[in-house]
Each structure stands twice: as C-alpha cells, then as structure tokens.
C-alpha cells in the first residue's frame, strides 16, 4: 500500500539541503518495513537522499500561490498513485486542503507545538484535525500534551508519541578538549547565553576549544542579524579558542560530536524534541542541557540539566565538567546508555506498528 510522506513546502530533502524534519523522514523511511512503498514529496530539493523515492512537486503557475500549487501537486500525486496513507509533516493547513480532494487515510506528524500553528491553535481546531486523521504522531510527550490540551478524551487514542531515532555509532574516536554547539544562532537556541558563559570560562581552560555549527552562516558582516552580531562581539575576546564553522553536512556535524568531550544545548524556548541531544549522547558527549520542553524527557538523568538557565549557571557547569574528567566520563556513559532507547530501528518499529493499524483499519491505542 502506497504511503506519501509530505514535507513542508520549504523543507529541503538532500545531503546539502536539509532540516530536522528531512533527517527524521529520511531515517524513518530507510528503516521502515514499508520502505519500498514510500514516496517523499517536497517542494525545494531537486533530488532527494539516495535510496529513497523522492518527487519534487512542480513550481506554481503564474496565477497561483505557491502553497496552493504545492497542495494541488500533492493531491495529484495521491490520486494518480493510489496512495493509501498520506503522512503530512507539521502543516495542518496543508492537511485540510489535501483531505478535501484526496480519498485516502491521513496522519499528521507534528515536530513542533500545534498550538503555534495555523488551524491548530484552539481545541476546536485540533479536534477538527482529529476528525480528519487516523493518527497524530508527536515527537515527544511534551508535544502530545500540548496537542491534547483541552481535547475531549474520546480522541486521545489517536495521538501517539513517536520519538525520532538515529543510528547509534558502534565505536568512537578518542575524545578531544572540544565543546560543541550545533544549532541556529537565535535567541531561542541560547547562542548568546553560551557565548557569555564561554567568555567567562574559556580563559580558565587552557587547551580547550569551542565550535559553533550551523550558526553564523553569513561571511559578510552586514548580513548578520543584530543577535548574531552580539554573539560575535561577545566571543571576540576569546576568538582564538572559538571556531564559527557555519553550516556543515550532517556527517561532519556527527564527526565533531564523536570527537568532542562536551556538547551544550542551552535552549531558551521549549524544544519540541531535541535531535541534537540524542546525536550528542549517542556519540558519547558529556551533555549540558537546559531541559526545556522535550529535552527533559529525552535526556532524563543522562545530561547535566541546568536550572535556572543563565550565563553564570551555564559557565559553572562548563567549568565543573571541563575540570573533572571522572565526572565527564560518568556522564558520557550515561549518555550512551540513554541514547540506545532512540535507536532508529526501535523507533521505526513503533511508527510502523501504528501505520500497520491504520492501513488495516484496526485501532491502535496510543
């Protein structure tokens, strides 16, 4: 039975153009028992990841809005390929459009808080989605709780926790005195807090280096945001110990995690899940986390979860771990053990059981 994975229109789906949703779809698809029945639909990348059936929906006609054209292209694919199940990622508005014109089963895969999405902000709007869908997949218990806020209990069985999964490395290189931050240089990700903490700590940590990955992608200073400029200014006095790597491939990012002693996720916003957390843990990093949103349930006791979140508290955590090898090694073992729960094989098995129930018409309790 054909399954269509429908990405947000602007989500890249290739080794050089990807986001967290793309990596999630890639990993689940590669390990699914339905692998050969899945087609990924996107609106950005010309070619997808190797080994996955991917189609780029054609561009809008001159008289169409891009979102409408994308939705229409998805409907055309579903109707001409006998799709049995369409799994729509993170776009309730896209789900509404497609559901009116395509006779198949639907699931909405939520990677973020539904209460911040169009057509899902109120309980009534979310119940309308549940009337359309056979299942809602949520990347964490935090996201599930947010979706179910104010929802009649008769719908709860349709809303599932489907954690993201990753490949767990079987061996790791020797660790280096390296601290890794991987994420956008935005207030929500806490980049400035980390910069302020590093300004206090790195001068006391001879031989230690820090790398910022996926941030500060603009080499021309006049393209930097005001927030990015403040981060750069804060880091200037310790620039000899800091590398601003910008965007790196996923493989390169994982290589840095594998070599790093410490990874820091100082998120200020409520993280829906925290993929970088399991990537860091699986690669044996000592993880310092703000434990916001889904991060708390992902890391549990396997990270040094700091509260309250401030530059001073973060600096103390970095100093404590950088100066104590035994404590780092203790957290690194806890991290590797906790990461095993998020192996992609185990997490895909959870998703496939829900898909199997949907396709067979049998209910699957959340």
Buried (B, 14 or more C-beta within 10 A) or exposed (E): BBBBBBBBBEBBBBBEBBBBBBBBBBBBBBBBEBBEBBBBBBBBBEEBBEEBBBBBBEEBEEEEEEBEBBBBBBBBBBEEEEBBBBBBBBBBBBBBBBBEEBEBBBBBBBBBBBBEBEBBBEBEBBBBBBEBBBBBBBBBBBBBEBBBEEBEEEBBEBBBBBBBBBBBBEEBEEBBBBBBBBBEBBBEBBBBBBBBBBBBBBEEBEEBBBBBBBBBBEEEEEEBEEEBEBBBEBBEEBEEBBBBBBEBEBEEBBBBBBBBBBBBBBBBBBBBBBBBBBBBBBBBBBBBBBBBBBBBBBBEEBBBBBEEBBBEBBBBBBBBBBEEEEBBBEBBEBBBEBBEBBBBEBBBBBBBEBBBBBBEEEEBEB
